[in-house]
Amino acid sequence: MNRTIPLAVCFILSTLGVLQAQDSSFLAPPKYVGPPQTVHAVTNRAFTGIPSLAVSRGGRLWATWYAGKTPREDANNYVVLSTSGNGGETWEEVLVVDPDENGPVRAYDPELWIAPDGKLRLIWAQAVGHLGTIAGVWFLEIEDPDVEQPVYGEAKRVTDGIMMCKPLVLSTGEWALPASTWRETDESARMIVSVDQGKTWAQRGGCNVPKDVRAFDEHIFVERNDGSIWLLARTKYGIGESVSTDRRKTWPELTPSKIAHPSARFFIRRLASGNLLLVKHGPIEKKTGRSHLMAFVSNDDGETWKGGLMLDERAGVSYPDGQQDTNGVIHIVYDYNRTKDRHILFASFREEDVAAGKAITDSVKLRQVISDASGE
């Protein structure tokens, strides 16, 4: 089968000299998508981290992360998909996305999303090396996320860049991806939009992160009640923000937000109540390291935050992501010590617990294990 290289990628390869021609294999679909093989066994992992979580309409939990046989983010990286049909009591790894086992192509930074059509999207980045400019966002559509064994179609590359946070369905019905060509380019925190339920995608503007604070973007969108879009992004100093008021076509340059945070991913999402949930490290106005993972709630579109439910105070916890299920329970996944303990964990709770800053319902369950690759 002949495959053509997108024009944007050709420009990057020719002008920046990032890759040799033989390394353009990252543009091809992964060579292996299927059940975990021996090489993917938990006992063969020296790296485990960067997770995401989604919940089907019927309550089945799904978690993804990436792993590797070396203790690094390198050419050995592959994506793991695990599921639980009993509320997280037990988990089974059912799928692996591995571009070529030993490299040079790596699959990494996965994300899970239940789209309005009810399908589960397993999303990941694929590239040679770590440059956001030559990475691509790949989708694998899983038809029925209520069943344990996933039935899926072909893996598809939908846009350039890396998508580290969940898509947003706008009030217009459009689907918006927060895809980034981080670090190397201006206006790297981009919005990629589909007007036809994911059949096609096109860029609709991008926010510029100043060069001196530019890191990995890992941006996320929130549609506010006034119709504006609030963009929050990771920077070297913590969390920056930009607000678009013209239907997402233009974005002011990123400026520091009022939310104190280390340079790490955070999670924000609108709840069924209409309030916003924020999961971050430490109190709202206090900058900590990658510890003290806490949940807060806002009833004024992020102007103020209340509560502060402690999910995990240990050093080495990071990268929260999650979803509220149809019963109102919030599930948040995160990692712990990616090259030592190699844990993927999740917490469950309700909005009331967050607002109170302590467990007041029987839904609070903390430090639940999804995967332990420590060998202990």
Rosetta blueprint (number, residue, H / E / L):
1 M L
2 N L
3 R L
4 T L
5 I L
6 P L
7 L H
8 A H
9 V H
10 C H
11 F H
12 I H
13 L H
14 S H
15 T H
16 L H
17 G L
18 V L
19 L L
20 Q L
21 A H
22 Q H
23 D H
24 S H
25 S H
26 F H
27 L H
28 A L
29 P L
30 P L
31 K L
32 Y E
33 V E
34 G E
35 P L
36 P L
37 Q L
38 T H
39 V H
40 H H
41 A L
42 V H
43 T H
44 N H
45 R L
46 A L
47 F E
48 T E
49 G E
50 I E
51 P E
52 S E
53 L E
54 A E
55 V E
56 S L
57 R L
58 G L
59 G L
60 R L
61 L E
62 W E
63 A E
64 T E
65 W E
66 Y E
67 A E
68 G E
69 K L
70 T L
71 P L
72 R L
73 E L
74 D L
75 A L
76 N L
77 N L
78 Y E
79 V E
80 V E
81 L E
82 S E
83 T E
84 S E
85 G L
86 N L
87 G L
88 G L
89 E L
90 T L
91 W L
92 E E
93 E E
94 V E
95 L E
96 V E
97 V E
98 D E
99 P L
100 D L
101 E L
102 N L
103 G L
104 P L
105 V E
106 R E
107 A E
108 Y E
109 D E
110 P E
111 E E
112 L E
113 W E
114 I E
115 A L
116 P L
117 D L
118 G L
119 K L
120 L E
121 R E
122 L E
123 I E
124 W E
125 A E
126 Q E
127 A E
128 V E
129 G L
130 H L
131 L L
132 G L
133 T L
134 I L
135 A L
136 G E
137 V E
138 W E
139 F E
140 L E
141 E E
142 I E
143 E L
144 D L
145 P L
146 D L
147 V L
148 E L
149 Q L
150 P L
151 V L
152 Y E
153 G L
154 E L
155 A L
156 K E
157 R E
158 V E
159 T E
160 D E
161 G L
162 I E
163 M E
164 M L
165 C L
166 K L
167 P L
168 L E
169 V E
170 L L
171 S L
172 T L
173 G L
174 E L
175 W E
176 A E
177 L E
178 P E
179 A E
180 S E
181 T L
182 W L
183 R L
184 E L
185 T L
186 D L
187 E L
188 S L
189 A E
190 R E
191 M E
192 I E
193 V E
194 S E
195 V L
196 D L
197 Q L
198 G L
199 K L
200 T L
201 W L
202 A E
203 Q E
204 R E
205 G E
206 G E
207 C E
208 N L
209 V L
210 P L
211 K H
212 D H
213 V H
214 R L
215 A L
216 F L
217 D E
218 E E
219 H E
220 I E
221 F E
222 V E
223 E E
224 R L
225 N L
226 D L
227 G L
228 S L
229 I E
230 W E
231 L E
232 L E
233 A E
234 R E
235 T L
236 K L
237 Y L
238 G L
239 I E
240 G E
241 E E
242 S E
243 V E
244 S E
245 T L
246 D L
247 R L
248 R L
249 K L
250 T L
251 W L
252 P L
253 E L
254 L L
255 T E
256 P E
257 S L
258 K L
259 I L
260 A L
261 H L
262 P L
263 S L
264 A L
265 R L
266 F L
267 F E
268 I E
269 R E
270 R E
271 L L
272 A L
273 S L
274 G L
275 N L
276 L E
277 L E
278 L E
279 V E
280 K E
281 H E
282 G L
283 P L
284 I L
285 E L
286 K L
287 K L
288 T L
289 G L
290 R L
291 S L
292 H L
293 L E
294 M E
295 A E
296 F E
297 V E
298 S E
299 N L
300 D L
301 D L
302 G L
303 E L
304 T L
305 W L
306 K E
307 G E
308 G E
309 L E
310 M E
311 L E
312 D E
313 E L
314 R L
315 A L
316 G L
317 V E
318 S E
319 Y E
320 P E
321 D E
322 G E
323 Q E
324 Q E
325 D L
326 T L
327 N L
328 G L
329 V L
330 I E
331 H E
332 I E
333 V E
334 Y E
335 D E
336 Y E
337 N L
338 R L
339 T L
340 K L
341 D L
342 R L
343 H E
344 I E
345 L E
346 F E
347 A E
348 S E
349 F E
350 R L
351 E H
352 E H
353 D H
354 V H
355 A H
356 A H
357 G L
358 K L
359 A L
360 I L
361 T L
362 D L
363 S L
364 V L
365 K E
366 L E
367 R E
368 Q E
369 V E
370 I E
371 S E
372 D E
373 A L
374 S L
375 G L
376 E L
